[in-house]
Amino acid sequence: RWHFLEDYIQVADHVETGLVPNFPLPYQLPDLDLKEGLDAKSVADGRLKMLLLSRLFDPEEDDDFKHRIVLILCEAPEDWSIEFGKAILQSNFAPMPWKFAAGQALTERGVFKKGKPIPILVDGETREVYLETKGINFATPEQRERLEEARSHFFAGEYEKALELVQEDFAGEDVTIESLELLAKIHVRLGEGDKAVEIAELFAKMAPVLESPVLLLIAAGIHLLVGDAKSAKEQFAKVEKYDLSPEIFQYYDTIQSILAADYFSQAKPPAGGSSKKKAEKDLPAESEIIPRALPADRQYHWSYEEVDQMGTEEIAAYLLGLGIDFNLKEFIQATTVELSAEDLAEGWIDDYCLEIAGYNEDFPWFAAWVLWNRLAEKGNFCSEELDELLMKGYDLVKDGRITAGCDVWLEVWEAMKYKIRETGRPLAYLAKQYMGTFFVSNFVQDLLSNLRQAARIEPIYQQKRLDFAQELLSLAPIDESWDEESLIHNFKRAVAESYVRLGELKRAEQEFLKLVQDHPKNFWSYIACGDFYEHGGGNNLEKAREFYLKAAQLTAGTPDHEITSERLNYLENLTKKRK
């Protein structure tokens, strides 16, 4: 049944946004079976256009039918169809399969030249994309060897580099199933789960065509990585295990074990875990945990996502099976003093003299990381998770979401303060320990700079910038290898500037003068004071000139002298105008 009014409103909304070009709409309903008697010529009827568009935007409609709808709408012999196809290509709303269908149809119509790139909006940017048909096959030994380099970068956490190498592999004549599987895993690690799901759906569609049940298992594995156990079970249920080779059966057994563990799995809380009280309340009785052995003939490395699909009890059982005398309460206590999950896992290996060979060697590390996120006290992050949050912040800032990026980074800062309190170690110690993951000195300066930008968007971030700068100064020094003088100077100046923005001019003046007192050989101290008296609220041009002249003396004969000269010249002109 066609719900005319609801569909009319939905399509009208998309017309208003520009995704759908205007078209006339007759008042009578069409008499046609959409999935049977449908062709491009009949779409010239506005009634059919609206009916097709309503099905296209229906979230419950079949994806294959939606693909066909886009093709038919773009193939119709009228200018509207070309406008619609181009709107799809430049839409933030339309998924990539629609864009490929529109590009294919417009190329066939001669709007775009075959073999030439097509402008498509991808992740908010218009890119030149080539549309071509490629075969998909299992990798040859030579292709596997080339893919191994991408795998090594993936397992090292270098996901962007791994993505680059996989995309280079796609430049060949055929795309390999192994490279697509790795691409899906990369998308998951980059937070692009929707793209990974598209690959899983592709494998599911290819499985009956290639008569390859392993593709269904790969699809199930990808769904597990994005946390969709329901879809994973649907694909897994299609596999006849008696038709599998011994190698593939091992993969089948692994997927089956993960799905079975869903019975007692816990949902993963936000990064940093729930409160310790809640975590301890939800722990299984350790005396009831039966040790389990990891598969000795596993054929691929463990990942965080795969371990995260397991329940807490199952992870503990595997750790016990490795010979680790695992105690959940002792583990929670250890997270308060350790800095990284990797260090915690290496401690287990050393304490129990373990030798874990093959593809299972990383399991203790990922197990420690997953359990840390689930069970540690709120705000207690391992260094691996801090790095994830840092990257999330950088991505948000890059996308122009400055305040959201600062909020994430302030979480990181709070986590560092937590570690300082719990371990009794100074910030300099943490900076040295974190150096293998990220540089604290770079992070704090990026946060300070972006808090300034955030304050221009939302004034509340000015107070947050002041608080952060003062906290950092109370915890300095940071890193002996860094130019500590320059960094501390920047933060003291930020404190003074923040008081100006908050309207506390007397306090601001005190901080600027103290900056000169504490850093008399840094010409920026005098520049900062001069700026305050010239335009920052001090309202005293004579004092501004005195400080600029002192800065000029310090920079005489250096490239920095131009900075002070420009300020003095500007001040001279400003003084003349006021007279």
Secondary structure as the mmCIF struct_conf table of DSSP 4:
data_model
#
loop_
_struct_conf.conf_type_id
_struct_conf.id
_struct_conf.beg_label_comp_id
_struct_conf.beg_label_asym_id
_struct_conf.beg_label_seq_id
_struct_conf.end_label_comp_id
_struct_conf.end_label_asym_id
_struct_conf.end_label_seq_id
HELX_RH_AL_P HELX_RH_AL_P1 PHE A 4 THR A 17
TURN_TY1_P TURN_TY1_P1 GLY A 18 GLY A 18
BEND BEND1 LEU A 19 VAL A 20
BEND BEND2 TYR A 27 GLN A 28
HELX_LH_PP_P HELX_LH_PP_P1 LEU A 29 PRO A 30
TURN_TY1_P TURN_TY1_P2 LEU A 34 GLU A 36
BEND BEND3 GLY A 37 GLY A 37
TURN_TY1_P TURN_TY1_P3 ALA A 40 ALA A 40
HELX_RH_3T_P HELX_RH_3T_P1 LYS A 41 ALA A 44
BEND BEND4 ASP A 45 ASP A 45
HELX_RH_AL_P HELX_RH_AL_P2 GLY A 46 LEU A 56
TURN_TY1_P TURN_TY1_P4 PHE A 57 PHE A 57
TURN_TY1_P TURN_TY1_P5 PRO A 59 GLU A 60
BEND BEND5 GLU A 61 GLU A 61
HELX_RH_AL_P HELX_RH_AL_P3 ASP A 63 GLU A 75
BEND BEND6 ALA A 76 GLU A 78
HELX_RH_AL_P HELX_RH_AL_P4 ASP A 79 LEU A 89
TURN_TY1_P TURN_TY1_P6 GLN A 90 GLN A 90
BEND BEND7 ASN A 92 ALA A 94
HELX_RH_AL_P HELX_RH_AL_P5 MET A 96 GLU A 108
TURN_TY1_P TURN_TY1_P7 ARG A 109 GLY A 110
BEND BEND8 VAL A 111 PHE A 112
TURN_TY1_P TURN_TY1_P8 LYS A 114 GLY A 115
BEND BEND9 LYS A 116 LYS A 116
STRN STRN1 ILE A 118 VAL A 122
TURN_TY1_P TURN_TY1_P9 ASP A 123 GLY A 124
STRN STRN2 GLU A 125 VAL A 129
STRN STRN3 GLY A 135 ASN A 137
HELX_LH_PP_P HELX_LH_PP_P2 PHE A 138 THR A 140
HELX_RH_AL_P HELX_RH_AL_P6 PRO A 141 PHE A 155
TURN_TY1_P TURN_TY1_P10 ALA A 156 GLY A 157
HELX_RH_AL_P HELX_RH_AL_P7 TYR A 159 ASP A 169
TURN_TY1_P TURN_TY1_P11 PHE A 170 ALA A 171
BEND BEND10 GLY A 172 GLU A 173
STRN STRN4 ASP A 174 THR A 176
HELX_RH_AL_P HELX_RH_AL_P8 ILE A 177 ARG A 189
TURN_TY1_P TURN_TY1_P12 LEU A 190 GLY A 191
HELX_RH_AL_P HELX_RH_AL_P9 GLY A 193 LEU A 210
TURN_TY1_P TURN_TY1_P13 GLU A 211 GLU A 211
HELX_RH_AL_P HELX_RH_AL_P10 PRO A 213 LEU A 225
TURN_TY1_P TURN_TY1_P14 VAL A 226 GLY A 227
HELX_RH_AL_P HELX_RH_AL_P11 ALA A 229 PHE A 236
TURN_TY1_P TURN_TY1_P15 ALA A 237 LYS A 238
HELX_RH_3T_P HELX_RH_3T_P2 LYS A 241 ASP A 243
HELX_RH_AL_P HELX_RH_AL_P12 PRO A 246 ALA A 260
HELX_RH_3T_P HELX_RH_3T_P3 ALA A 261 TYR A 263
BEND BEND11 PHE A 264 PHE A 264
HELX_LH_PP_P HELX_LH_PP_P3 ALA A 267 PRO A 269
BEND BEND12 PRO A 270 PRO A 270
TURN_TY1_P TURN_TY1_P16 ALA A 271 GLY A 272
BEND BEND13 SER A 274 SER A 274
HELX_RH_AL_P HELX_RH_AL_P13 LYS A 276 LYS A 281
TURN_TY1_P TURN_TY1_P17 ASP A 282 ASP A 282
HELX_LH_PP_P HELX_LH_PP_P4 LEU A 283 ALA A 285
HELX_RH_3T_P HELX_RH_3T_P4 GLU A 286 GLU A 288
HELX_LH_PP_P HELX_LH_PP_P5 ILE A 289 PRO A 291
HELX_LH_PP_P HELX_LH_PP_P6 ALA A 293 PRO A 295
TURN_TY1_P TURN_TY1_P18 ALA A 296 ASP A 297
BEND BEND14 TYR A 300 TYR A 300
HELX_RH_AL_P HELX_RH_AL_P14 TYR A 304 ASP A 308
TURN_TY1_P TURN_TY1_P19 GLN A 309 GLN A 309
BEND BEND15 MET A 310 MET A 310
HELX_RH_AL_P HELX_RH_AL_P15 THR A 312 GLY A 321
TURN_TY1_P TURN_TY1_P20 LEU A 322 GLY A 323
HELX_RH_AL_P HELX_RH_AL_P16 LEU A 328 VAL A 337
HELX_RH_AL_P HELX_RH_AL_P17 ALA A 341 ASP A 351
TURN_TY1_P TURN_TY1_P21 TYR A 352 CYS A 353
HELX_RH_3T_P HELX_RH_3T_P5 GLY A 358 ASN A 360
TURN_TY1_P TURN_TY1_P22 GLU A 361 ASP A 362
HELX_RH_AL_P HELX_RH_AL_P18 PHE A 363 LEU A 375
BEND BEND16 ALA A 376 ALA A 376
HELX_LH_PP_P HELX_LH_PP_P7 GLU A 377 GLU A 377
TURN_TY1_P TURN_TY1_P23 LYS A 378 GLY A 379
HELX_RH_AL_P HELX_RH_AL_P19 SER A 383 LYS A 398
TURN_TY1_P TURN_TY1_P24 ASP A 399 GLY A 400
HELX_RH_AL_P HELX_RH_AL_P20 ILE A 402 THR A 423
HELX_RH_AL_P HELX_RH_AL_P21 LEU A 427 TYR A 434
TURN_TY1_P TURN_TY1_P25 MET A 435 THR A 437
HELX_RH_AL_P HELX_RH_AL_P22 VAL A 440 ILE A 457
TURN_TY1_P TURN_TY1_P26 PRO A 459 PRO A 459
HELX_RH_AL_P HELX_RH_AL_P23 ILE A 460 LEU A 475
TURN_TY1_P TURN_TY1_P27 GLU A 480 SER A 481
BEND BEND17 TRP A 482 TRP A 482
HELX_RH_AL_P HELX_RH_AL_P24 GLU A 484 ARG A 501
TURN_TY1_P TURN_TY1_P28 LEU A 502 GLY A 503
HELX_RH_AL_P HELX_RH_AL_P25 LEU A 505 ASP A 518
TURN_TY1_P TURN_TY1_P29 PRO A 520 LYS A 521
HELX_RH_AL_P HELX_RH_AL_P26 PHE A 523 HIS A 535
BEND BEND18 GLY A 536 GLY A 537
HELX_RH_AL_P HELX_RH_AL_P27 LEU A 541 THR A 555
TURN_TY1_P TURN_TY1_P30 ALA A 556 GLY A 557
BEND BEND19 THR A 558 THR A 558
TURN_TY1_P TURN_TY1_P31 PRO A 559 ASP A 560
HELX_RH_AL_P HELX_RH_AL_P28 HIS A 561 ARG A 578
#
